[in-house]
Amino acid sequence: MPELRFEGAVGFAQFEVSAMNWTRHVWDLSDEELAAVGKILGHPVTQIHAHY
């Protein structure tokens, strides 16, 4: 069976949470923001940039 190898962060998920705010100058969410989202969802979250 072939092995999968990825250079950067890759995510496989059952659902996606997407947020867009064009007035924000920083694309990455801070550690505090990620922790707040994880607390709301009841599970730690990881930020992965999607490139289509």
N, CA, C and O atoms as a MOPAC input file, in Angstrom:
PM7 MOZYME 1SCF
protein

 N      0.84900 1    -1.17800 1     0.00000 1
 C      0.00000 1     0.00000 1     0.00000 1
 C      0.89200 1     1.23900 1     0.00000 1
 O      1.82800 1     1.30900 1     0.79700 1
 N      0.63100 1     2.22200 1    -0.87100 1
 C      1.45200 1     3.43300 1    -0.90100 1
 C      1.23100 1     4.29400 1     0.33700 1
 O      0.14500 1     4.31500 1     0.91600 1
 N      2.27400 1     4.99600 1     0.72300 1
 C      2.18300 1     5.90200 1     1.86500 1
 C      1.93200 1     7.32300 1     1.37000 1
 O      2.44600 1     7.72800 1     0.32800 1
 N      1.13700 1     8.07100 1     2.12700 1
 C      0.88700 1     9.47000 1     1.79200 1
 C      1.89800 1    10.33500 1     2.53300 1
 O      2.12400 1    10.14500 1     3.72800 1
 N      2.50300 1    11.27900 1     1.83200 1
 C      3.44700 1    12.21800 1     2.44800 1
 C      3.04300 1    13.62900 1     2.06200 1
 O      2.82000 1    13.91800 1     0.88700 1
 N      2.94800 1    14.50800 1     3.05300 1
 C      2.52700 1    15.87900 1     2.82000 1
 C      3.59200 1    16.82900 1     3.35700 1
 O      4.17400 1    16.58700 1     4.41500 1
 N      3.84200 1    17.90000 1     2.62800 1
 C      4.82200 1    18.90100 1     3.04100 1
 C      4.28300 1    19.81000 1     4.14800 1
 O      4.97600 1    20.06800 1     5.13200 1
 N      3.06100 1    20.28900 1     3.98900 1
 C      2.48000 1    21.22200 1     4.95500 1
 C      1.32600 1    20.60000 1     5.70600 1
 O      1.08800 1    19.39400 1     5.62800 1
 N      0.61300 1    21.43800 1     6.43400 1
 C     -0.55100 1    20.95900 1     7.18600 1
 C     -1.64100 1    20.50800 1     6.22400 1
 O     -1.96400 1    21.19600 1     5.25600 1
 N     -2.19600 1    19.34500 1     6.50900 1
 C     -3.25900 1    18.77400 1     5.69200 1
 C     -4.37400 1    18.34800 1     6.62700 1
 O     -4.11000 1    17.83600 1     7.71500 1
 N     -5.60400 1    18.55000 1     6.22100 1
 C     -6.71300 1    18.17000 1     7.08000 1
 C     -7.72600 1    17.29500 1     6.36400 1
 O     -8.07100 1    17.53300 1     5.20700 1
 N     -8.18800 1    16.29300 1     7.06500 1
 C     -9.29100 1    15.45100 1     6.61100 1
 C    -10.38100 1    15.61300 1     7.65700 1
 O    -10.16400 1    15.32400 1     8.83300 1
 N    -11.53800 1    16.07000 1     7.23700 1
 C    -12.57400 1    16.38800 1     8.21600 1
 C    -13.94200 1    15.97600 1     7.70700 1
 O    -14.14800 1    15.75400 1     6.51400 1
 N    -14.87700 1    15.87900 1     8.65800 1
 C    -16.25300 1    15.57600 1     8.29800 1
 C    -17.04200 1    16.85600 1     8.05300 1
 O    -18.11400 1    16.81900 1     7.44900 1
 N    -16.52600 1    17.97600 1     8.51300 1
 C    -17.17500 1    19.25600 1     8.25700 1
 C    -16.11600 1    20.35200 1     8.23700 1
 O    -14.97500 1    20.14500 1     8.64900 1
 N    -16.51300 1    21.50200 1     7.75700 1
 C    -15.60500 1    22.63800 1     7.62100 1
 C    -16.23600 1    23.86000 1     8.24400 1
 O    -17.43500 1    24.09400 1     8.09100 1
 N    -15.43700 1    24.64000 1     8.94600 1
 C    -15.86400 1    25.93500 1     9.44500 1
 C    -15.06600 1    26.96300 1     8.65200 1
 O    -13.83600 1    26.97000 1     8.68300 1
 N    -15.77600 1    27.82000 1     7.95000 1
 C    -15.12000 1    28.79300 1     7.08600 1
 C    -15.44900 1    30.19500 1     7.55900 1
 O    -16.59800 1    30.49700 1     7.87800 1
 N    -14.43000 1    31.05700 1     7.60300 1
 C    -14.63300 1    32.43900 1     8.01100 1
 C    -13.89400 1    33.35500 1     7.05300 1
 O    -12.77200 1    33.06700 1     6.63500 1
 N    -14.53500 1    34.45400 1     6.71400 1
 C    -13.91700 1    35.39300 1     5.80300 1
 C    -14.16900 1    36.81200 1     6.29700 1
 O    -15.30300 1    37.17000 1     6.61300 1
 N    -13.13000 1    37.60700 1     6.36400 1
 C    -13.25900 1    38.99200 1     6.78000 1
 C    -12.21200 1    39.79600 1     6.00700 1
 O    -11.04000 1    39.80200 1     6.38300 1
 N    -12.61200 1    40.46100 1     4.95500 1
 C    -11.67600 1    41.17000 1     4.08600 1
 C    -11.05300 1    42.38200 1     4.75700 1
 O    -10.05500 1    42.90100 1     4.25600 1
 N    -11.59900 1    42.85300 1     5.86400 1
 C    -11.02200 1    44.02300 1     6.53200 1
 C     -9.89700 1    43.63300 1     7.47700 1
 O     -9.19500 1    44.50200 1     7.99400 1
 N     -9.71800 1    42.35400 1     7.70500 1
 C     -8.67100 1    41.87800 1     8.61100 1
 C     -7.34200 1    41.84100 1     7.86700 1
 O     -7.27600 1    41.35100 1     6.74000 1
 N     -6.28500 1    42.35500 1     8.48800 1
 C     -4.98100 1    42.41500 1     7.83500 1
 C     -4.13700 1    41.16800 1     8.07700 1
 O     -3.14800 1    40.94600 1     7.38000 1
 N     -4.51300 1    40.36500 1     9.04300 1
 C     -3.77000 1    39.14100 1     9.35700 1
 C     -4.64400 1    37.94700 1     9.00200 1
 O     -5.77700 1    37.84200 1     9.47300 1
 N     -4.11600 1    37.04000 1     8.16600 1
 C     -4.91400 1    35.88400 1     7.72700 1
 C     -5.00100 1    34.80300 1     8.79600 1
 O     -6.06500 1    34.21500 1     8.99000 1
 N     -3.90100 1    34.53300 1     9.49200 1
 C     -3.89800 1    33.46200 1    10.48400 1
 C     -4.64800 1    33.86700 1    11.73700 1
 O     -4.54100 1    35.00500 1    12.19300 1
 N     -5.40400 1    32.93800 1    12.29100 1
 C     -6.03800 1    33.16300 1    13.58100 1
 C     -4.97800 1    33.01300 1    14.66200 1
 O     -4.06800 1    32.19500 1    14.52800 1
 N     -5.08600 1    33.78300 1    15.71600 1
 C     -4.12900 1    33.68800 1    16.82500 1
 C     -4.41100 1    32.41800 1    17.63100 1
 O     -5.46000 1    31.79200 1    17.48100 1
 N     -3.46600 1    32.05700 1    18.47700 1
 C     -3.65800 1    30.88900 1    19.35300 1
 C     -4.88100 1    31.08600 1    20.24500 1
 O     -5.61400 1    30.13500 1    20.51900 1
 N     -5.09900 1    32.31900 1    20.69700 1
 C     -6.25000 1    32.61400 1    21.55600 1
 C     -7.56200 1    32.43500 1    20.78200 1
 O     -8.53000 1    31.89600 1    21.31800 1
 N     -7.59300 1    32.88000 1    19.53700 1
 C     -8.80000 1    32.73100 1    18.72000 1
 C     -9.09100 1    31.26000 1    18.43400 1
 O    -10.24100 1    30.82600 1    18.50100 1
 N     -8.05100 1    30.49700 1    18.11600 1
 C     -8.24500 1    29.05800 1    17.88000 1
 C     -8.73200 1    28.35300 1    19.14000 1
 O     -9.58800 1    27.47100 1    19.06900 1
 N     -8.18900 1    28.73800 1    20.29000 1
 C     -8.62800 1    28.14300 1    21.55500 1
 C    -10.09100 1    28.47900 1    21.83600 1
 O    -10.83800 1    27.62900 1    22.32000 1
 N    -10.51000 1    29.71900 1    21.53400 1
 C    -11.90800 1    30.12300 1    21.75200 1
 C    -12.84400 1    29.32100 1    20.85600 1
 O    -13.90200 1    28.88500 1    21.30900 1
 N    -12.47300 1    29.11900 1    19.59200 1
 C    -13.29500 1    28.31800 1    18.68300 1
 C    -13.35400 1    26.87300 1    19.17800 1
 O    -14.42200 1    26.26100 1    19.17100 1
 N    -12.22000 1    26.32700 1    19.60500 1
 C    -12.18900 1    24.96200 1    20.13300 1
 C    -13.07200 1    24.80400 1    21.35900 1
 O    -13.73000 1    23.77800 1    21.53400 1
 N    -13.08100 1    25.82300 1    22.20500 1
 C    -13.92500 1    25.77000 1    23.40500 1
 C    -15.40400 1    25.75600 1    23.02000 1
 O    -16.19200 1    25.00800 1    23.59800 1
 N    -15.77500 1    26.57800 1    22.04800 1
 C    -17.16500 1    26.62200 1    21.58700 1
 C    -17.58200 1    25.27700 1    20.99500 1
 O    -18.68400 1    24.79400 1    21.25400 1
 N    -16.68300 1    24.66400 1    20.18500 1
 C    -17.00300 1    23.39300 1    19.53200 1
 C    -16.82500 1    22.19000 1    20.44700 1
 O    -17.32400 1    21.10300 1    20.15600 1
 N    -16.11400 1    22.38600 1    21.55100 1
 C    -15.88000 1    21.27600 1    22.47500 1
 C    -14.78300 1    20.33500 1    22.01100 1
 O    -14.72600 1    19.18300 1    22.44000 1
 N    -13.90600 1    20.82400 1    21.13100 1
 C    -12.81800 1    19.99200 1    20.60400 1
 C    -11.73600 1    20.91600 1    20.05500 1
 O    -12.06200 1    21.93500 1    19.44600 1
 N    -10.46000 1    20.58900 1    20.25200 1
 C     -9.40100 1    21.43500 1    19.70400 1
 C     -9.50700 1    21.53600 1    18.18300 1
 O     -9.91200 1    20.58200 1    17.52000 1
 N     -9.14700 1    22.68100 1    17.64200 1
 C     -9.19800 1    22.88300 1    16.19500 1
 C     -7.81100 1    23.26400 1    15.67600 1
 O     -6.96900 1    23.76500 1    16.42200 1
 N     -7.59500 1    23.02100 1    14.40200 1
 C     -6.36700 1    23.38000 1    13.72000 1
 C     -6.72400 1    24.21200 1    12.50000 1
 O     -7.69100 1    23.91700 1    11.79900 1
 N     -5.95300 1    25.23600 1    12.25300 1
 C     -6.18300 1    26.08000 1    11.08200 1
 C     -5.37600 1    25.55300 1     9.90500 1
 O     -4.16700 1    25.34600 1    10.00900 1
 N     -6.04500 1    25.34300 1     8.80600 1
 C     -5.39300 1    24.89900 1     7.57300 1
 C     -5.89000 1    25.79200 1     6.44900 1
 O     -7.09700 1    25.92500 1     6.24700 1
 N     -4.97500 1    26.40000 1     5.72500 1
 C     -5.34000 1    27.26800 1     4.59800 1
 C     -5.71200 1    26.40000 1     3.40900 1
 O     -4.98700 1    25.46800 1     3.06000 1
 N     -6.83900 1    26.70700 1     2.79300 1
 C     -7.28500 1    25.96000 1     1.61600 1
 C     -6.80200 1    26.68200 1     0.35900 1
 O     -6.92200 1    27.90200 1     0.23900 1
 N     -6.25900 1    25.91000 1    -0.56500 1
 C     -5.81300 1    26.44700 1    -1.85800 1
 C     -6.54400 1    25.68000 1    -2.93100 1
 O     -6.38800 1    24.46500 1    -3.04700 1
 N     -7.34100 1    26.37800 1    -3.71800 1
 C     -8.12400 1    25.73000 1    -4.75700 1
 C     -7.59700 1    26.09200 1    -6.11700 1
 O     -8.13200 1    25.63800 1    -7.12800 1

